Amino acid sequence: MTDGASPDDERFIERLRARDESAFAELVARYRNRVYGLSYRMMGHREEAEDVAQEVFVSLFKAIDGFRGESRLDTWILRITANHCRNRIKYLSRRHARSRQPLEDTEEGRLVEAAGASHPRPDQQAEGNELETIIRAGLLELDEEHRVVIVLRDMDHLSYQAISEVLEVAEGTVKSRLFRARAQLKSFIQSRYADRRRS
């Protein structure tokens, strides 16, 4: 990501600031998948993710006057999304939230793509699906600051610089959090996968 808003973004932002309804509809169309995807991976529950995504777009509409163009528009949107997710996670932890349903229909499978296996055998597919389920459970075991960095890096494929801008922390902090997050997730996977293999 480059610094600052692009000329196209600047024109788009002016329309949003003018409370152009078609611009807001375009904003939702442009970013709903990314906002919902991040919310879903962070929350681990479809209804909570939908609620967060809705709150994010309301916040964007209200806060657009405060956007100064010092970062890209998508960076700013992801920052607001990540903040909403972390706030909701903290709120739910205080309220003893109900059990989360498994993450379904998301793209975490990219973490476990079999190298060179474009058409896996049924037994390989079953094993891959089992590992994906374990990875999804492992993500929910991470605290929110480690979960968000692994989602942004390993699932959304953002650069360290972009993640640094989204989370407003130094790149070194991003790297150290990512190292710890990956280590924790690896340990969780190895433990659970070994348990499944023994059972």
N, C-alpha and C positions, 0 to 999 in steps of 0.2 A: 504494500500500500504506500502511496506517496503522501507527502504532507499536504494538508489543505484540501478544500473542496475543489472539484473540477468545475470548469465553466458550465457544463450541463447541470451539475449539481446546484450551482449558484442560481441558475434560472429556475430550477425546480423548487429550491428553497424559497425563493421570492414568491412563487405561486402559493406555497404552503403558508408563508407568513401573511399572505393576503386572504387566507382562509378560503382558498379555491377548493371546492368540494371535489372536483375531478382530480386535482393534484393529490388530495388525501386518499382518494380511491386508488390512484396510481401508486402511492406510497405503500398502501396495504398490499396491492398486487405484487409490487417489486420485492417486498421484504417479508411477506407473511411466512414463507417456507423457512427462511433462515431464523426468523424470530421464534416460530413454533418449534423448529428442530432443536434449537439451543434450549428452549424452555422444556421440551419433552425429555431431553437427555439429562438435564439438570434435575427436574422434578421427579421423573420416573412414574408419572401418572398422567394419563391423557386429560382428564378433566382439569387438574391443576395447571397443566401446561396451557390449555385453552384459556383459562382464566388469566394466567400471567400474560399470554400473548395479547389478549384484549386490553389489559391494563397498560401494556407497553405502548400500544398504538394510541390510546387515549393520552398517555404521558407525552408521546412524541408530538401530538397535535398541540398540547398545551405548552410544551417547552420549546417549540421550534423558534420562537423569537429569541431564545437564549443561545441558539446555535451560532457560533462565531466563525465557523469555517476553518478552525485551526486544525481540525482533523477531517478525514473523509466522512461523508455522511453515513456510510455503512459501519464505519468504526464507532461513531457516536451511537448509532442504533444498537449495535451489539453491546456497547457499554451499558446502555440503559436496560437492555434485556438481561444482561448478567446481574446487574444490581437488583432488578425486580426479582429474579430467581433467588438470589441469596437472601433477600429480605423475606420472601415467602417461605423459604426453607427454615429460616430462623423462627418465623412465626409459627409454622406447623410443628416444629420441634417443641415449642413451648406449649402448644395446644394438644400435644400427643396425637399427632395426625394418624389417621387410619392407615392400615397396611397399603403399601403401594402395589399396583398391579404390575406385572412384568412389562418391560418395554417391548412393544411389538411394532412391526412395520417400520422400523427405523433403519439407519444405515451403519449401525455399529459393526455389521459383518465385514466392513472394509478392514477392520483390525485383524481379522482372522482369515483373510483370503488365502486360499491354498496357493502356494507359489507354482505357477505354471499349470494349474489344474482348472481349465476352463469348463470342463464337464465332469465333475466328480462322480464316482460310483455312488449308488444309494447308501452304502455303508459309510463312505466318506462324508456324504452330505449329512447323514444323521449325526455323525461325530462332530462335524462343523457346527450344526445347529445347537448341539449340546454345549459346545464351548462358547458359542455366542450368548447363550442363556446365562452361563457362568460369568462372562464378561459384563453383561448388563447388570447382574446382581452385584458384581464387584464395584462397578461405578457408583452404585448407590451407597456403598460402604465408605466411600471417600468423603471427607468433609468438603464443603462447597468450594473452598478456595483451590483445592487440589482437583476436584471434579471439573471445575470450569476450565482449568488450564489444559487438562488432557482432552476435553471435548473440543476446545478451540484449536489445539495443535494436531491431534491425531485423528479427529473426525471431520472438522471443518478445514483443516490443512492451512491454517493461518501461519504467517511467519512469526518469529519471535518478536520482531518489531511491532507487528500489528497487534499481537496479544498484549504486549507492553502498553500500547496505546489504549486498547479496550479496557484493560484492568487498571490502568494508571499506576503501574509499578515498573521498576527497572527491569531491563531484559535479564539481568542476572537473577533477579527474583523469579521471573518466569521460568528460567532454566532450572533453578534449584527446586521450585515447586513441581515442575514437570518430572524431574528426576525422582523425587519422592513419590509422586503420584504413580508413576510407572512401576516403581519398585513395590509399592503397596498393592497395586492391581495384579502384578505378576505373582506376588506371594499368595494373594487370594485365589487366583486362577489355579496355581499349582496345588494348593491345598484342596480346593473343591474338586478339581479334576481328578486328583489322585483318589479322593474319597469315592467319586462316582465310578472310577475304574475298578476299585476294590469291591464295590457293592454288587 
